[in-house]
Amino acid sequence: MMEVTFEIVERYGVITEHPTGWNKELNKVAWNGNKPKWDIRDWSPDHEQMGRGITLTDEEMAKVVGLYGEEK
């Protein structure tokens, strides 16, 4: 099985703080040495472990923001 590598390139903020110490965060993450993508997922306090999440390209994130803006 291939090892997954990651680098949190930029931290944007915490979306939800969980009582366990883990937080749902919005970050830019480079997975397996690739170009950084927008990333929403739960992270352990030391950022060594993560839960399942979603990654988005810049174009996908712009579409999400646009769709959200239309609802307001």
N, CA, C, O and CB atoms as a CASP TS submission, in Angstrom:
PFRMAT TS
TARGET T0000
AUTHOR 0000-0000-0000
METHOD Language model
MODEL 1
PARENT N/A
ATOM      1  N   MET     1       0.848  -1.180   0.000  1.00  0.00           N
ATOM      2  CA  MET     1       0.000   0.000   0.000  1.00  0.00           C
ATOM      3  C   MET     1       0.896   1.245   0.000  1.00  0.00           C
ATOM      4  O   MET     1       1.876   1.315   0.741  1.00  0.00           O
ATOM      5  CB  MET     1      -0.966  -0.003   1.232  1.00  0.00           C
ATOM      6  N   MET     2       0.551   2.209  -0.827  1.00  0.00           N
ATOM      7  CA  MET     2       1.341   3.429  -0.946  1.00  0.00           C
ATOM      8  C   MET     2       1.119   4.341   0.269  1.00  0.00           C
ATOM      9  O   MET     2      -0.010   4.529   0.724  1.00  0.00           O
ATOM     10  CB  MET     2       0.983   4.173  -2.248  1.00  0.00           C
ATOM     11  N   GLU     3       2.212   4.896   0.776  1.00  0.00           N
ATOM     12  CA  GLU     3       2.117   5.830   1.894  1.00  0.00           C
ATOM     13  C   GLU     3       1.628   7.183   1.381  1.00  0.00           C
ATOM     14  O   GLU     3       2.112   7.687   0.367  1.00  0.00           O
ATOM     15  CB  GLU     3       3.488   5.977   2.615  1.00  0.00           C
ATOM     16  N   VAL     4       0.676   7.756   2.085  1.00  0.00           N
ATOM     17  CA  VAL     4       0.151   9.076   1.731  1.00  0.00           C
ATOM     18  C   VAL     4       0.969  10.121   2.480  1.00  0.00           C
ATOM     19  O   VAL     4       1.119  10.050   3.699  1.00  0.00           O
ATOM     20  CB  VAL     4      -1.381   9.201   2.074  1.00  0.00           C
ATOM     21  N   THR     5       1.497  11.094   1.736  1.00  0.00           N
ATOM     22  CA  THR     5       2.241  12.179   2.359  1.00  0.00           C
ATOM     23  C   THR     5       1.448  13.470   2.203  1.00  0.00           C
ATOM     24  O   THR     5       0.650  13.624   1.278  1.00  0.00           O
ATOM     25  CB  THR     5       3.661  12.317   1.737  1.00  0.00           C
ATOM     26  N   PHE     6       1.687  14.392   3.127  1.00  0.00           N
ATOM     27  CA  PHE     6       0.975  15.658   3.055  1.00  0.00           C
ATOM     28  C   PHE     6       1.813  16.755   3.688  1.00  0.00           C
ATOM     29  O   PHE     6       2.656  16.511   4.551  1.00  0.00           O
ATOM     30  CB  PHE     6      -0.394  15.557   3.746  1.00  0.00           C
ATOM     31  N   GLU     7       1.552  17.970   3.230  1.00  0.00           N
ATOM     32  CA  GLU     7       2.138  19.165   3.838  1.00  0.00           C
ATOM     33  C   GLU     7       1.043  20.216   3.911  1.00  0.00           C
ATOM     34  O   GLU     7       0.469  20.599   2.892  1.00  0.00           O
ATOM     35  CB  GLU     7       3.384  19.688   3.023  1.00  0.00           C
ATOM     36  N   ILE     8       0.757  20.680   5.122  1.00  0.00           N
ATOM     37  CA  ILE     8      -0.192  21.779   5.268  1.00  0.00           C
ATOM     38  C   ILE     8       0.560  23.049   4.887  1.00  0.00           C
ATOM     39  O   ILE     8       1.432  23.511   5.623  1.00  0.00           O
ATOM     40  CB  ILE     8      -0.785  21.863   6.741  1.00  0.00           C
ATOM     41  N   VAL     9       0.215  23.606   3.736  1.00  0.00           N
ATOM     42  CA  VAL     9       0.914  24.762   3.176  1.00  0.00           C
ATOM     43  C   VAL     9       0.427  26.056   3.825  1.00  0.00           C
ATOM     44  O   VAL     9       1.211  26.965   4.098  1.00  0.00           O
ATOM     45  CB  VAL     9       0.716  24.823   1.652  1.00  0.00           C
ATOM     46  N   GLU    10      -0.893  26.123   4.067  1.00  0.00           N
ATOM     47  CA  GLU    10      -1.464  27.319   4.685  1.00  0.00           C
ATOM     48  C   GLU    10      -2.689  26.927   5.492  1.00  0.00           C
ATOM     49  O   GLU    10      -3.545  26.177   5.025  1.00  0.00           O
ATOM     50  CB  GLU    10      -1.829  28.382   3.616  1.00  0.00           C
ATOM     51  N   ARG    11      -2.761  27.446   6.709  1.00  0.00           N
ATOM     52  CA  ARG    11      -3.920  27.213   7.576  1.00  0.00           C
ATOM     53  C   ARG    11      -4.818  28.434   7.528  1.00  0.00           C
ATOM     54  O   ARG    11      -4.380  29.554   7.788  1.00  0.00           O
ATOM     55  CB  ARG    11      -3.483  26.907   9.042  1.00  0.00           C
ATOM     56  N   TYR    12      -6.081  28.207   7.192  1.00  0.00           N
ATOM     57  CA  TYR    12      -7.033  29.316   7.104  1.00  0.00           C
ATOM     58  C   TYR    12      -7.865  29.464   8.361  1.00  0.00           C
ATOM     59  O   TYR    12      -8.218  30.582   8.736  1.00  0.00           O
ATOM     60  CB  TYR    12      -7.944  29.125   5.920  1.00  0.00           C
ATOM     61  N   GLY    13      -8.188  28.357   9.022  1.00  0.00           N
ATOM     62  CA  GLY    13      -8.932  28.495  10.259  1.00  0.00           C
ATOM     63  C   GLY    13      -9.710  27.266  10.654  1.00  0.00           C
ATOM     64  O   GLY    13      -9.843  26.309   9.891  1.00  0.00           O
ATOM     65  N   VAL    14     -10.221  27.320  11.874  1.00  0.00           N
ATOM     66  CA  VAL    14     -11.018  26.241  12.455  1.00  0.00           C
ATOM     67  C   VAL    14     -12.485  26.503  12.144  1.00  0.00           C
ATOM     68  O   VAL    14     -12.995  27.600  12.373  1.00  0.00           O
ATOM     69  CB  VAL    14     -10.784  26.127  13.998  1.00  0.00           C
ATOM     70  N   ILE    15     -13.153  25.489  11.621  1.00  0.00           N
ATOM     71  CA  ILE    15     -14.586  25.569  11.321  1.00  0.00           C
ATOM     72  C   ILE    15     -15.382  25.125  12.538  1.00  0.00           C
ATOM     73  O   ILE    15     -16.361  25.767  12.920  1.00  0.00           O
ATOM     74  CB  ILE    15     -14.949  24.700  10.085  1.00  0.00           C
ATOM     75  N   THR    16     -14.953  24.011  13.150  1.00  0.00           N
ATOM     76  CA  THR    16     -15.630  23.462  14.319  1.00  0.00           C
ATOM     77  C   THR    16     -14.590  22.935  15.302  1.00  0.00           C
ATOM     78  O   THR    16     -13.654  22.236  14.914  1.00  0.00           O
ATOM     79  CB  THR    16     -16.621  22.339  13.910  1.00  0.00           C
ATOM     80  N   GLU    17     -14.762  23.276  16.575  1.00  0.00           N
ATOM     81  CA  GLU    17     -13.922  22.713  17.632  1.00  0.00           C
ATOM     82  C   GLU    17     -14.690  21.569  18.291  1.00  0.00           C
ATOM     83  O   GLU    17     -15.818  21.754  18.749  1.00  0.00           O
ATOM     84  CB  GLU    17     -13.516  23.808  18.688  1.00  0.00           C
ATOM     85  N   HIS    18     -14.079  20.397  18.337  1.00  0.00           N
ATOM     86  CA  HIS    18     -14.714  19.221  18.938  1.00  0.00           C
ATOM     87  C   HIS    18     -14.202  19.043  20.372  1.00  0.00           C
ATOM     88  O   HIS    18     -13.057  19.393  20.656  1.00  0.00           O
ATOM     89  CB  HIS    18     -14.431  17.940  18.088  1.00  0.00           C
ATOM     90  N   PRO    19     -15.022  18.510  21.276  1.00  0.00           N
ATOM     91  CA  PRO    19     -14.590  18.292  22.659  1.00  0.00           C
ATOM     92  C   PRO    19     -13.405  17.335  22.775  1.00  0.00           C
ATOM     93  O   PRO    19     -12.721  17.322  23.798  1.00  0.00           O
ATOM     94  CB  PRO    19     -15.741  17.760  23.472  1.00  0.00           C
ATOM     95  N   THR    20     -13.158  16.540  21.745  1.00  0.00           N
ATOM     96  CA  THR    20     -12.060  15.569  21.759  1.00  0.00           C
ATOM     97  C   THR    20     -10.699  16.239  21.547  1.00  0.00           C
ATOM     98  O   THR    20      -9.660  15.606  21.731  1.00  0.00           O
ATOM     99  CB  THR    20     -12.287  14.510  20.683  1.00  0.00           C
ATOM    100  N   GLY    21     -10.707  17.525  21.158  1.00  0.00           N
ATOM    101  CA  GLY    21      -9.462  18.215  20.836  1.00  0.00           C
ATOM    102  C   GLY    21      -9.207  18.285  19.343  1.00  0.00           C
ATOM    103  O   GLY    21      -8.401  19.092  18.878  1.00  0.00           O
ATOM    104  N   TRP    22      -9.902  17.432  18.589  1.00  0.00           N
ATOM    105  CA  TRP    22      -9.791  17.482  17.142  1.00  0.00           C
ATOM    106  C   TRP    22     -10.606  18.675  16.631  1.00  0.00           C
ATOM    107  O   TRP    22     -11.595  19.068  17.251  1.00  0.00           O
ATOM    108  CB  TRP    22     -10.279  16.146  16.495  1.00  0.00           C
ATOM    109  N   ASN    23     -10.189  19.242  15.507  1.00  0.00           N
ATOM    110  CA  ASN    23     -10.901  20.378  14.914  1.00  0.00           C
ATOM    111  C   ASN    23     -11.139  20.155  13.430  1.00  0.00           C
ATOM    112  O   ASN    23     -10.286  19.619  12.722  1.00  0.00           O
ATOM    113  CB  ASN    23     -10.118  21.677  15.130  1.00  0.00           C
ATOM    114  N   LYS    24     -12.312  20.576  12.969  1.00  0.00           N
ATOM    115  CA  LYS    24     -12.569  20.616  11.526  1.00  0.00           C
ATOM    116  C   LYS    24     -11.970  21.919  11.029  1.00  0.00           C
ATOM    117  O   LYS    24     -12.308  22.990  11.534  1.00  0.00           O
ATOM    118  CB  LYS    24     -14.123  20.512  11.185  1.00  0.00           C
ATOM    119  N   GLU    25     -11.072  21.839  10.030  1.00  0.00           N
ATOM    120  CA  GLU    25     -10.315  23.002   9.583  1.00  0.00           C
ATOM    121  C   GLU    25     -10.386  23.187   8.077  1.00  0.00           C
ATOM    122  O   GLU    25     -10.614  22.244   7.320  1.00  0.00           O
ATOM    123  CB  GLU    25      -8.874  22.881  10.014  1.00  0.00           C
ATOM    124  N   LEU    26     -10.182  24.437   7.667  1.00  0.00           N
ATOM    125  CA  LEU    26      -9.988  24.779   6.262  1.00  0.00           C
ATOM    126  C   LEU    26      -8.519  25.107   6.081  1.00  0.00           C
ATOM    127  O   LEU    26      -8.001  26.040   6.694  1.00  0.00           O
ATOM    128  CB  LEU    26     -10.906  25.979   5.817  1.00  0.00           C
ATOM    129  N   ASN    27      -7.850  24.336   5.236  1.00  0.00           N
ATOM    130  CA  ASN    27      -6.425  24.509   4.975  1.00  0.00           C
ATOM    131  C   ASN    27      -6.143  24.352   3.489  1.00  0.00           C
ATOM    132  O   ASN    27      -6.999  23.901   2.728  1.00  0.00           O
ATOM    133  CB  ASN    27      -5.594  23.502   5.789  1.00  0.00           C
ATOM    134  N   LYS    28      -4.938  24.727   3.084  1.00  0.00           N
ATOM    135  CA  LYS    28      -4.404  24.369   1.771  1.00  0.00           C
ATOM    136  C   LYS    28      -3.378  23.277   2.043  1.00  0.00           C
ATOM    137  O   LYS    28      -2.431  23.485   2.801  1.00  0.00           O
ATOM    138  CB  LYS    28      -3.763  25.626   1.002  1.00  0.00           C
ATOM    139  N   VAL    29      -3.569  22.108   1.422  1.00  0.00           N
ATOM    140  CA  VAL    29      -2.723  20.953   1.681  1.00  0.00           C
ATOM    141  C   VAL    29      -2.177  20.406   0.365  1.00  0.00           C
ATOM    142  O   VAL    29      -2.914  20.255  -0.610  1.00  0.00           O
ATOM    143  CB  VAL    29      -3.505  19.862   2.441  1.00  0.00           C
ATOM    144  N   ALA    30      -0.880  20.111   0.350  1.00  0.00           N
ATOM    145  CA  ALA    30      -0.246  19.440  -0.783  1.00  0.00           C
ATOM    146  C   ALA    30      -0.187  17.950  -0.452  1.00  0.00           C
ATOM    147  O   ALA    30       0.526  17.537   0.462  1.00  0.00           O
ATOM    148  CB  ALA    30       1.196  20.026  -1.078  1.00  0.00           C
ATOM    149  N   TRP    31      -0.933  17.159  -1.194  1.00  0.00           N
ATOM    150  CA  TRP    31      -0.980  15.714  -0.980  1.00  0.00           C
ATOM    151  C   TRP    31      -0.013  15.026  -1.929  1.00  0.00           C
ATOM    152  O   TRP    31      -0.034  15.279  -3.134  1.00  0.00           O
ATOM    153  CB  TRP    31      -2.415  15.170  -1.180  1.00  0.00           C
ATOM    154  N   ASN    32       0.830  14.162  -1.394  1.00  0.00           N
ATOM    155  CA  ASN    32       1.768  13.357  -2.184  1.00  0.00           C
ATOM    156  C   ASN    32       2.633  14.206  -3.106  1.00  0.00           C
ATOM    157  O   ASN    32       2.943  13.799  -4.226  1.00  0.00           O
ATOM    158  CB  ASN    32       1.009  12.335  -3.003  1.00  0.00           C
ATOM    159  N   GLY    33       3.023  15.393  -2.631  1.00  0.00           N
ATOM    160  CA  GLY    33       3.912  16.253  -3.402  1.00  0.00           C
ATOM    161  C   GLY    33       3.251  16.992  -4.550  1.00  0.00           C
ATOM    162  O   GLY    33       3.935  17.634  -5.347  1.00  0.00           O
ATOM    163  N   ASN    34       1.930  16.911  -4.647  1.00  0.00           N
ATOM    164  CA  ASN    34       1.200  17.593  -5.717  1.00  0.00           C
ATOM    165  C   ASN    34       0.898  19.039  -5.348  1.00  0.00           C
ATOM    166  O   ASN    34       1.170  19.471  -4.228  1.00  0.00           O
ATOM    167  CB  ASN    34      -0.099  16.853  -6.029  1.00  0.00           C
ATOM    168  N   LYS    35       0.333  19.784  -6.295  1.00  0.00           N
ATOM    169  CA  LYS    35      -0.066  21.170  -6.082  1.00  0.00           C
ATOM    170  C   LYS    35      -1.060  21.239  -4.922  1.00  0.00           C
ATOM    171  O   LYS    35      -1.956  20.400  -4.831  1.00  0.00           O
ATOM    172  CB  LYS    35      -0.683  21.773  -7.375  1.00  0.00           C
ATOM    173  N   PRO    36      -0.915  22.226  -4.036  1.00  0.00           N
ATOM    174  CA  PRO    36      -1.850  22.338  -2.905  1.00  0.00           C
ATOM    175  C   PRO    36      -3.294  22.528  -3.363  1.00  0.00           C
ATOM    176  O   PRO    36      -3.573  23.193  -4.361  1.00  0.00           O
ATOM    177  CB  PRO    36      -1.445  23.500  -2.007  1.00  0.00           C
ATOM    178  N   LYS    37      -4.198  21.922  -2.599  1.00  0.00           N
ATOM    179  CA  LYS    37      -5.638  22.057  -2.837  1.00  0.00           C
ATOM    180  C   LYS    37      -6.309  22.516  -1.552  1.00  0.00           C
ATOM    181  O   LYS    37      -5.778  22.328  -0.457  1.00  0.00           O
ATOM    182  CB  LYS    37      -6.259  20.714  -3.335  1.00  0.00           C
ATOM    183  N   TRP    38      -7.471  23.113  -1.699  1.00  0.00           N
ATOM    184  CA  TRP    38      -8.293  23.446  -0.544  1.00  0.00           C
ATOM    185  C   TRP    38      -8.690  22.142   0.125  1.00  0.00           C
ATOM    186  O   TRP    38      -8.966  21.152  -0.552  1.00  0.00           O
ATOM    187  CB  TRP    38      -9.554  24.287  -0.952  1.00  0.00           C
ATOM    188  N   ASP    39      -8.718  22.136   1.447  1.00  0.00           N
ATOM    189  CA  ASP    39      -8.954  20.903   2.182  1.00  0.00           C
ATOM    190  C   ASP    39      -9.807  21.192   3.411  1.00  0.00           C
ATOM    191  O   ASP    39      -9.495  22.084   4.200  1.00  0.00           O
ATOM    192  CB  ASP    39      -7.620  20.243   2.588  1.00  0.00           C
ATOM    193  N   ILE    40     -10.880  20.434   3.562  1.00  0.00           N
ATOM    194  CA  ILE    40     -11.755  20.530   4.738  1.00  0.00           C
ATOM    195  C   ILE    40     -11.805  19.151   5.363  1.00  0.00           C
ATOM    196  O   ILE    40     -12.271  18.198   4.739  1.00  0.00           O
ATOM    197  CB  ILE    40     -13.204  21.045   4.363  1.00  0.00           C
ATOM    198  N   ARG    41     -11.317  19.040   6.616  1.00  0.00           N
ATOM    199  CA  ARG    41     -11.335  17.760   7.324  1.00  0.00           C
ATOM    200  C   ARG    41     -11.029  17.973   8.799  1.00  0.00           C
ATOM    201  O   ARG    41     -10.608  19.054   9.210  1.00  0.00           O
ATOM    202  CB  ARG    41     -10.323  16.776   6.703  1.00  0.00           C
ATOM    203  N   ASP    42     -11.248  16.919   9.593  1.00  0.00           N
ATOM    204  CA  ASP    42     -10.885  16.939  11.014  1.00  0.00           C
ATOM    205  C   ASP    42      -9.412  16.588  11.161  1.00  0.00           C
ATOM    206  O   ASP    42      -8.892  15.699  10.487  1.00  0.00           O
ATOM    207  CB  ASP    42     -11.768  15.952  11.833  1.00  0.00           C
ATOM    208  N   TRP    43      -8.747  17.323  12.075  1.00  0.00           N
ATOM    209  CA  TRP    43      -7.331  17.103  12.364  1.00  0.00           C
ATOM    210  C   TRP    43      -7.134  16.919  13.858  1.00  0.00           C
ATOM    211  O   TRP    43      -7.818  17.544  14.668  1.00  0.00           O
ATOM    212  CB  TRP    43      -6.473  18.278  11.847  1.00  0.00           C
ATOM    213  N   SER    44      -6.195  16.057  14.213  1.00  0.00           N
ATOM    214  CA  SER    44      -5.805  15.910  15.611  1.00  0.00           C
ATOM    215  C   SER    44      -5.081  17.182  16.042  1.00  0.00           C
ATOM    216  O   SER    44      -4.633  17.949  15.190  1.00  0.00           O
ATOM    217  CB  SER    44      -4.902  14.646  15.821  1.00  0.00           C
ATOM    218  N   PRO    45      -4.957  17.424  17.349  1.00  0.00           N
ATOM    219  CA  PRO    45      -4.315  18.649  17.825  1.00  0.00           C
ATOM    220  C   PRO    45      -2.890  18.851  17.287  1.00  0.00           C
ATOM    221  O   PRO    45      -2.474  19.988  17.063  1.00  0.00           O
ATOM    222  CB  PRO    45      -4.280  18.638  19.328  1.00  0.00           C
ATOM    223  N   ASP    46      -2.142  17.763  17.080  1.00  0.00           N
ATOM    224  CA  ASP    46      -0.764  17.887  16.586  1.00  0.00           C
ATOM    225  C   ASP    46      -0.666  17.816  15.056  1.00  0.00           C
ATOM    226  O   ASP    46       0.434  17.867  14.505  1.00  0.00           O
ATOM    227  CB  ASP    46       0.096  16.795  17.198  1.00  0.00           C
ATOM    228  N   HIS    47      -1.789  17.700  14.380  1.00  0.00           N
ATOM    229  CA  HIS    47      -1.866  17.610  12.917  1.00  0.00           C
ATOM    230  C   HIS    47      -1.098  16.416  12.347  1.00  0.00           C
ATOM    231  O   HIS    47      -0.644  16.446  11.203  1.00  0.00           O
ATOM    232  CB  HIS    47      -1.337  18.885  12.301  1.00  0.00           C
ATOM    233  N   GLU    48      -0.960  15.363  13.161  1.00  0.00           N
ATOM    234  CA  GLU    48      -0.308  14.141  12.693  1.00  0.00           C
ATOM    235  C   GLU    48      -1.330  13.118  12.197  1.00  0.00           C
ATOM    236  O   GLU    48      -0.997  12.229  11.415  1.00  0.00           O
ATOM    237  CB  GLU    48       0.541  13.534  13.811  1.00  0.00           C
ATOM    238  N   GLN    49      -2.587  13.252  12.662  1.00  0.00           N
ATOM    239  CA  GLN    49      -3.658  12.354  12.237  1.00  0.00           C
ATOM    240  C   GLN    49      -4.803  13.184  11.691  1.00  0.00           C
ATOM    241  O   GLN    49      -5.014  14.330  12.088  1.00  0.00           O
ATOM    242  CB  GLN    49      -4.138  11.454  13.408  1.00  0.00           C
ATOM    243  N   MET    50      -5.543  12.570  10.763  1.00  0.00           N
ATOM    244  CA  MET    50      -6.670  13.281  10.160  1.00  0.00           C
ATOM    245  C   MET    50      -7.833  12.335   9.942  1.00  0.00           C
ATOM    246  O   MET    50      -7.669  11.118   9.860  1.00  0.00           O
ATOM    247  CB  MET    50      -6.259  13.930   8.834  1.00  0.00           C
ATOM    248  N   GLY    51      -9.015  12.930   9.850  1.00  0.00           N
ATOM    249  CA  GLY    51     -10.204  12.171   9.501  1.00  0.00           C
ATOM    250  C   GLY    51     -10.462  12.282   8.014  1.00  0.00           C
ATOM    251  O   GLY    51      -9.691  12.898   7.278  1.00  0.00           O
ATOM    252  N   ARG    52     -11.540  11.686   7.587  1.00  0.00           N
ATOM    253  CA  ARG    52     -11.926  11.809   6.183  1.00  0.00           C
ATOM    254  C   ARG    52     -12.325  13.248   5.905  1.00  0.00           C
ATOM    255  O   ARG    52     -12.820  13.955   6.784  1.00  0.00           O
ATOM    256  CB  ARG    52     -13.088  10.837   5.831  1.00  0.00           C
ATOM    257  N   GLY    53     -12.104  13.662   4.686  1.00  0.00           N
ATOM    258  CA  GLY    53     -12.429  15.034   4.341  1.00  0.00           C
ATOM    259  C   GLY    53     -12.662  15.194   2.858  1.00  0.00           C
ATOM    260  O   GLY    53     -12.917  14.228   2.140  1.00  0.00           O
ATOM    261  N   ILE    54     -12.570  16.423   2.417  1.00  0.00           N
ATOM    262  CA  ILE    54     -12.780  16.753   1.017  1.00  0.00           C
ATOM    263  C   ILE    54     -11.690  17.706   0.573  1.00  0.00           C
ATOM    264  O   ILE    54     -11.299  18.607   1.315  1.00  0.00           O
ATOM    265  CB  ILE    54     -14.181  17.369   0.789  1.00  0.00           C
ATOM    266  N   THR    55     -11.196  17.502  -0.648  1.00  0.00           N
ATOM    267  CA  THR    55     -10.233  18.425  -1.235  1.00  0.00           C
ATOM    268  C   THR    55     -10.854  19.031  -2.483  1.00  0.00           C
ATOM    269  O   THR    55     -11.586  18.365  -3.215  1.00  0.00           O
ATOM    270  CB  THR    55      -8.885  17.709  -1.568  1.00  0.00           C
ATOM    271  N   LEU    56     -10.552  20.297  -2.715  1.00  0.00           N
ATOM    272  CA  LEU    56     -11.104  21.026  -3.857  1.00  0.00           C
ATOM    273  C   LEU    56     -10.008  21.803  -4.562  1.00  0.00           C
ATOM    274  O   LEU    56      -9.116  22.356  -3.919  1.00  0.00           O
ATOM    275  CB  LEU    56     -12.227  21.977  -3.409  1.00  0.00           C
ATOM    276  N   THR    57     -10.077  21.843  -5.890  1.00  0.00           N
ATOM    277  CA  THR    57      -9.185  22.708  -6.655  1.00  0.00           C
ATOM    278  C   THR    57      -9.625  24.150  -6.449  1.00  0.00           C
ATOM    279  O   THR    57     -10.691  24.402  -5.887  1.00  0.00           O
ATOM    280  CB  THR    57      -9.186  22.329  -8.174  1.00  0.00           C
ATOM    281  N   ASP    58      -8.812  25.094  -6.901  1.00  0.00           N
ATOM    282  CA  ASP    58      -9.201  26.510  -6.811  1.00  0.00           C
ATOM    283  C   ASP    58     -10.514  26.751  -7.546  1.00  0.00           C
ATOM    284  O   ASP    58     -11.367  27.495  -7.063  1.00  0.00           O
ATOM    285  CB  ASP    58      -8.094  27.419  -7.392  1.00  0.00           C
ATOM    286  N   GLU    59     -10.682  26.128  -8.706  1.00  0.00           N
ATOM    287  CA  GLU    59     -11.905  26.313  -9.503  1.00  0.00           C
ATOM    288  C   GLU    59     -13.121  25.749  -8.771  1.00  0.00           C
ATOM    289  O   GLU    59     -14.187  26.364  -8.772  1.00  0.00           O
ATOM    290  CB  GLU    59     -11.758  25.636 -10.883  1.00  0.00           C
ATOM    291  N   GLU    60     -12.964  24.584  -8.150  1.00  0.00           N
ATOM    292  CA  GLU    60     -14.068  23.978  -7.407  1.00  0.00           C
ATOM    293  C   GLU    60     -14.431  24.828  -6.193  1.00  0.00           C
ATOM    294  O   GLU    60     -15.611  25.014  -5.897  1.00  0.00           O
ATOM    295  CB  GLU    60     -13.703  22.551  -6.966  1.00  0.00           C
ATOM    296  N   MET    61     -13.426  25.342  -5.492  1.00  0.00           N
ATOM    297  CA  MET    61     -13.687  26.177  -4.317  1.00  0.00           C
ATOM    298  C   MET    61     -14.413  27.460  -4.730  1.00  0.00           C
ATOM    299  O   MET    61     -15.340  27.894  -4.046  1.00  0.00           O
ATOM    300  CB  MET    61     -12.363  26.518  -3.586  1.00  0.00           C
ATOM    301  N   ALA    62     -14.000  28.062  -5.834  1.00  0.00           N
ATOM    302  CA  ALA    62     -14.676  29.269  -6.332  1.00  0.00           C
ATOM    303  C   ALA    62     -16.138  28.966  -6.645  1.00  0.00           C
ATOM    304  O   ALA    62     -17.011  29.790  -6.371  1.00  0.00           O
ATOM    305  CB  ALA    62     -13.962  29.817  -7.591  1.00  0.00           C
ATOM    306  N   LYS    63     -16.411  27.799  -7.213  1.00  0.00           N
ATOM    307  CA  LYS    63     -17.784  27.410  -7.519  1.00  0.00           C
ATOM    308  C   LYS    63     -18.601  27.244  -6.235  1.00  0.00           C
ATOM    309  O   LYS    63     -19.740  27.704  -6.166  1.00  0.00           O
ATOM    310  CB  LYS    63     -17.802  26.107  -8.334  1.00  0.00           C
ATOM    311  N   VAL    64     -18.033  26.594  -5.228  1.00  0.00           N
ATOM    312  CA  VAL    64     -18.713  26.411  -3.932  1.00  0.00           C
ATOM    313  C   VAL    64     -19.046  27.754  -3.320  1.00  0.00           C
ATOM    314  O   VAL    64     -20.173  27.977  -2.877  1.00  0.00           O
ATOM    315  CB  VAL    64     -17.840  25.590  -2.959  1.00  0.00           C
ATOM    316  N   VAL    65     -18.057  28.668  -3.290  1.00  0.00           N
ATOM    317  CA  VAL    65     -18.264  30.000  -2.716  1.00  0.00           C
ATOM    318  C   VAL    65     -19.351  30.734  -3.497  1.00  0.00           C
ATOM    319  O   VAL    65     -20.202  31.397  -2.902  1.00  0.00           O
ATOM    320  CB  VAL    65     -16.942  30.818  -2.724  1.00  0.00           C
ATOM    321  N   GLY    66     -19.328  30.620  -4.819  1.00  0.00           N
ATOM    322  CA  GLY    66     -20.341  31.261  -5.652  1.00  0.00           C
ATOM    323  C   GLY    66     -21.736  30.710  -5.378  1.00  0.00           C
ATOM    324  O   GLY    66     -22.701  31.467  -5.273  1.00  0.00           O
ATOM    325  N   LEU    67     -21.835  29.394  -5.264  1.00  0.00           N
ATOM    326  CA  LEU    67     -23.121  28.777  -4.971  1.00  0.00           C
ATOM    327  C   LEU    67     -23.646  29.204  -3.609  1.00  0.00           C
ATOM    328  O   LEU    67     -24.839  29.463  -3.451  1.00  0.00           O
ATOM    329  CB  LEU    67     -23.004  27.265  -5.032  1.00  0.00           C
ATOM    330  N   TYR    68     -22.761  29.277  -2.632  1.00  0.00           N
ATOM    331  CA  TYR    68     -23.146  29.715  -1.295  1.00  0.00           C
ATOM    332  C   TYR    68     -23.625  31.171  -1.344  1.00  0.00           C
ATOM    333  O   TYR    68     -24.628  31.520  -0.721  1.00  0.00           O
ATOM    334  CB  TYR    68     -21.960  29.562  -0.306  1.00  0.00           C
ATOM    335  N   GLY    69     -22.916  32.001  -2.076  1.00  0.00           N
ATOM    336  CA  GLY    69     -23.276  33.413  -2.207  1.00  0.00           C
ATOM    337  C   GLY    69     -24.642  33.609  -2.844  1.00  0.00           C
ATOM    338  O   GLY    69     -25.354  34.555  -2.505  1.00  0.00           O
ATOM    339  N   GLU    70     -25.015  32.725  -3.764  1.00  0.00           N
ATOM    340  CA  GLU    70     -26.314  32.810  -4.408  1.00  0.00           C
ATOM    341  C   GLU    70     -27.447  32.538  -3.442  1.00  0.00           C
ATOM    342  O   GLU    70     -28.562  33.026  -3.630  1.00  0.00           O
ATOM    343  CB  GLU    70     -26.385  31.850  -5.558  1.00  0.00           C
ATOM    344  N   GLU    71     -27.167  31.761  -2.407  1.00  0.00           N
ATOM    345  CA  GLU    71     -28.190  31.391  -1.421  1.00  0.00           C
ATOM    346  C   GLU    71     -28.449  32.491  -0.418  1.00  0.00           C
ATOM    347  O   GLU    71     -29.489  32.484   0.240  1.00  0.00           O
ATOM    348  CB  GLU    71     -27.782  30.137  -0.692  1.00  0.00           C
ATOM    349  N   LYS    72     -27.536  33.439  -0.281  1.00  0.00           N
ATOM    350  CA  LYS    72     -27.657  34.499   0.720  1.00  0.00           C
ATOM    351  C   LYS    72     -28.600  35.578   0.290  1.00  0.00           C
ATOM    352  O   LYS    72     -28.810  36.543   1.024  1.00  0.00           O
ATOM    353  CB  LYS    72     -26.321  35.098   1.014  1.00  0.00           C
TER
END
